[in-house]
């Protein structure tokens, strides 16, 4: 469905020092700095896949999405989506994709949502019969029957996001690009949006490319993760493979009685008079045996690092 081969993209941005003299100098002679956003990246996405495309800010995610959606032309390499070049075949390509940006809207702010849908129907040249059938199906699936006649500005974030997803699917796209679809939503609305995306993927075999910093979205939806850093693909595989590649830290919390020796040999994360937390690097049985020689252990609890914390560590390693 999506093929990205040896794609590179760089940008020239103007730079100058602070101060009036530098401002005047740049007016006559502007200096530029070249930023390599993408450095010969390769990946392919099959029809019906939900792929999480993640990475730190400035890693190249947005540039890749813009190339796949036909907004940017790559400097080199080839990108095809369902056999089309997104940039040169932009009109035909636009008919095959849907885009939802968590911080941008394709719905007109002051008119009822249903009027925005009607405008999109005309823009995509959807027949009346197909539009009516598709709209009825999506309204039912997204549970927005009671809100489509309200102006967009009166909707909550969760309601607006469901309407945005409906708008992006009216023309039955083969590929759906989702950029931070749950940003700003409460926990209940996030669960609802995730379920909707799953249902749409299963029902229509819509290929979904999801970019987000919320790893709960990735864990809930994506069958595969592509991690990009500094313009290069760092990892491409399943969530299980991701956890194996970037080891999740484990911590041991111990409630104890007695005096904890200063030369214990373990690095403590936190400590009080009756409990401490340490990073668990050795087998649990070995650690418990060694600790019991010094203190009376009352209770223990193993705490696993969250996927979000692990990703933060991965991002920090990339920036070194």
C-alpha positions in Angstrom: 0.0 0.0 0.0 2.7 2.5 1.0 6.3 2.3 -0.2 9.0 4.6 0.9 12.4 4.1 -0.6 15.6 6.1 0.1 13.6 9.3 0.9 15.7 12.3 1.8 14.5 15.9 2.5 16.4 18.9 3.7 15.4 22.5 4.4 17.3 25.8 4.2 16.4 28.1 7.1 17.7 31.7 7.5 19.9 32.4 10.5 21.2 35.6 12.1 22.6 36.8 15.4 20.7 39.0 17.8 20.8 42.8 17.5 20.1 45.7 15.1 23.4 45.4 13.3 22.8 41.7 12.4 19.2 42.5 11.3 20.4 45.2 8.9 23.3 42.9 7.7 20.8 40.1 7.0 18.7 42.4 4.9 21.5 42.7 2.4 23.2 39.3 2.8 21.1 36.6 4.4 22.8 33.5 5.7 21.2 30.1 5.7 21.6 26.8 7.5 20.7 23.5 6.0 18.7 21.1 8.1 18.5 17.4 7.0 15.0 16.4 8.1 15.1 12.9 6.5 18.2 10.9 5.6 17.5 8.1 3.1 14.7 6.4 5.0 13.0 3.1 3.9 9.9 1.3 5.0 6.7 -0.2 3.6 3.2 -0.5 5.0 0.7 -3.2 4.0 -3.0 -2.7 3.3 -5.0 -2.8 6.5 -2.1 -2.2 8.9 -2.2 0.2 11.8 1.3 1.6 12.2 2.5 3.8 14.9 5.1 6.3 13.5 6.8 7.8 16.5 9.9 9.8 17.4 11.0 12.9 19.4 10.2 16.4 18.2 12.3 17.3 15.2 13.0 13.6 14.3 11.3 13.9 10.9 7.8 12.6 11.5 5.9 15.5 10.1 8.1 15.7 7.0 7.5 12.0 6.3 3.7 12.5 6.7 3.7 15.5 4.5 5.6 13.6 1.8 3.2 10.6 2.0 0.2 13.0 1.9 1.5 14.9 -1.1 2.3 18.2 0.6 6.0 18.0 0.2 8.2 16.7 -2.6 11.3 14.7 -1.4 14.7 15.8 -2.5 15.5 12.2 -3.5 14.0 8.8 -3.3 10.6 7.4 -4.2 7.3 7.4 -2.3 4.2 5.7 -3.6 0.8 5.2 -2.0 -1.4 2.7 -3.7 0.7 3.0 -6.8 0.5 6.8 -7.0 3.2 9.4 -6.5 1.6 11.6 -3.7 3.1 14.8 -5.1 2.9 14.5 -8.9 -0.5 12.7 -8.7 -1.8 14.9 -6.0 -5.5 15.1 -7.1 -6.0 11.4 -7.5 -4.0 10.8 -4.4 -6.2 13.1 -2.3 -9.2 11.0 -3.2 -7.5 8.0 -1.6 -6.4 9.5 1.7 -8.0 11.0 4.8 -6.1 13.2 7.3 -7.0 14.0 10.9 -4.8 16.5 12.8 -5.5 16.8 16.5 -4.6 20.5 16.5 -6.2 21.5 13.2 -9.8 21.2 11.9 -11.3 20.6 8.6 -14.8 21.6 10.0 -16.1 25.1 9.6 -16.2 26.7 13.0 -19.5 28.6 13.0 -21.8 26.3 10.9 -23.4 23.0 11.8 -21.2 20.0 11.4 -23.6 18.5 8.8 -23.1 21.6 6.6 -19.3 21.0 6.7 -20.0 17.4 5.6 -22.1 18.7 2.7 -19.3 20.9 1.6 -16.8 18.1 1.8 -19.2 15.9 -0.3 -19.1 18.5 -3.1 -15.3 18.9 -2.8 -14.8 15.2 -3.2 -17.6 14.9 -5.8 -19.3 12.1 -3.8 -22.6 11.0 -5.4 -25.8 11.7 -3.3 -26.6 8.1 -3.0 -23.1 7.1 -1.9 -22.9 10.1 0.5 -26.2 9.3 2.2 -25.3 5.7 2.7 -21.8 6.4 3.9 -22.9 9.2 6.2 -25.6 7.1 7.9 -23.1 4.3 8.5 -20.5 6.6 9.9 -22.9 8.6 12.1 -24.1 5.3 13.6 -20.5 4.0 14.1 -19.2 7.2 15.6 -22.4 7.9 17.6 -22.7 11.5 16.5 -26.4 11.6 15.4 -27.3 14.1 18.2 -24.5 16.5 17.5 -24.1 16.8 13.7 -26.6 19.7 13.6 -24.7 21.7 16.2 -22.0 24.3 15.2 -18.5 23.0 15.6 -17.6 25.7 18.1 -20.2 24.2 20.6 -18.7 20.7 20.6 -16.5 19.3 23.2 -13.0 18.1 22.2 -14.2 14.4 22.2 -17.3 15.2 20.1 -15.2 17.4 17.7 -12.7 14.6 17.2 -15.4 12.1 16.3 -16.8 14.5 13.8 -13.3 15.1 12.4 -12.8 11.4 11.9 -16.2 11.2 10.1 -15.3 14.1 7.8 -12.0 12.4 6.9 -13.8 9.1 6.0 -16.8 10.4 4.0 -15.0 9.7 0.7 -14.0 6.2 1.8 -10.2 6.7 1.8 -7.8 3.8 1.5 -5.3 5.4 3.9 -6.0 7.4 7.0 -3.2 9.6 8.5 -3.8 10.5 12.2 -1.6 13.1 13.8 -2.2 13.3 17.6 -5.8 12.2 17.4 -6.4 12.1 21.1 -4.4 15.3 22.2 -6.3 17.2 24.9 -9.0 14.5 25.3 -10.1 13.1 28.7 -9.6 9.4 29.5 -13.1 8.4 28.4 -12.9 10.3 25.1 -9.5 8.7 24.4 -10.9 5.2 24.9 -13.9 6.1 22.6 -11.6 7.4 19.8 -9.3 4.4 20.0 -12.3 2.0 19.7 -13.6 4.0 16.7 -10.2 3.8 14.9 -10.0 0.0 15.6 -13.6 -0.5 14.3 -13.0 1.4 11.1 -9.8 -0.4 10.4 -11.4 -3.8 10.9 -14.6 -3.0 9.0 -13.1 -1.2 6.0 -9.5 -2.5 6.0 -8.4 1.1 6.1 -4.6 1.5 6.4 -3.9 3.8 9.4 -0.6 5.7 10.0 -0.7 7.1 13.5 1.8 9.7 14.8 1.5 10.5 18.5 3.4 11.1 21.7 0.8 9.1 23.7 2.2 5.6 23.9 -1.2 4.4 25.2 -2.6 5.1 21.7 0.3 3.1 20.2 -0.2 0.1 22.6 -3.9 0.1 22.1 -4.0 0.5 18.3 -0.7 -0.3 16.5 0.3 -3.7 15.4 3.7 -2.3 14.4 6.0 0.6 15.4 8.3 2.6 13.2 10.7 4.8 15.4 12.5 7.6 13.7 15.3 9.7 15.2 17.5 12.4 13.6 15.9 11.7 10.2 16.7 8.0 10.2 14.7 4.9 10.9 15.9 3.6 14.3 13.5 0.7 14.8 10.7 -1.1 12.7 8.9 -4.0 14.3 6.1 -5.1 16.8 5.5 -3.7 20.3 7.0 -6.9 21.7 10.1 -6.5 19.6 10.3 -2.9 20.7 10.2 -3.8 24.4 12.9 -6.5 23.8 15.1 -4.0 21.9 14.7 -1.2 24.3 14.7 -2.9 27.7 12.1 -1.7 30.2 13.5 -1.1 33.6 12.2 -2.8 36.7 12.2 -1.5 40.2 11.9 -3.3 43.6 10.1 -1.6 46.5 11.0 -3.2 49.8 9.2 -2.6 53.2 11.6 -3.7 55.9 12.6 -3.6 59.6 16.2 -3.2 60.9 19.2 -1.1 59.8 20.0 -0.9 56.2 23.8 -1.0 55.7 25.4 1.8 53.8 27.6 -0.6 51.8 24.6 -2.6 50.5 26.0 -2.8 47.0 22.7 -1.7 45.3 21.9 1.7 43.9 18.8 3.1 45.7 16.3 5.3 43.9 14.6 6.4 47.2 14.8 5.5 50.9 13.0 6.1 54.2 13.1 4.6 57.6 10.9 1.6 56.7 11.1 1.3 52.9 13.3 1.8 49.9 13.2 1.4 46.1 16.0 0.1 44.0 16.5 -0.7 40.3 16.2 -4.5 39.8 19.1 -5.6 37.5 19.8 -9.1 39.1 17.5 -12.1 39.5 14.8 -11.4 42.2 15.6 -14.5 44.2 19.3 -13.5 44.4 18.4 -9.9 45.5 16.0 -11.1 48.2 18.5 -13.6 49.6 21.2 -10.9 49.8 18.9 -8.3 51.4 17.5 -10.8 54.0 21.0 -11.2 55.4 20.9 -7.6 56.5 17.3 -6.7 57.2 13.9 -8.2 58.0 11.8 -8.0 54.8 8.1 -7.4 55.5 6.9 -6.9 51.9 8.1 -6.5 48.4 6.6 -5.0 45.2 8.0 -5.1 41.6 7.3 -1.9 39.7 7.8 -2.0 35.9 8.7 1.1 34.0 5.9 2.4 31.9 6.1 2.4 28.1 6.1 6.3 28.2 9.1 6.4 30.6 10.9 3.9 28.4 10.3 6.0 25.4 11.6 9.1 27.2 14.9 7.2 27.9 15.1 6.1 24.2 14.6 9.8 23.1 17.2 11.0 25.5 19.7 8.4 24.1 18.9 9.6 20.6 19.7 13.2 21.5 23.2 12.3 23.0 
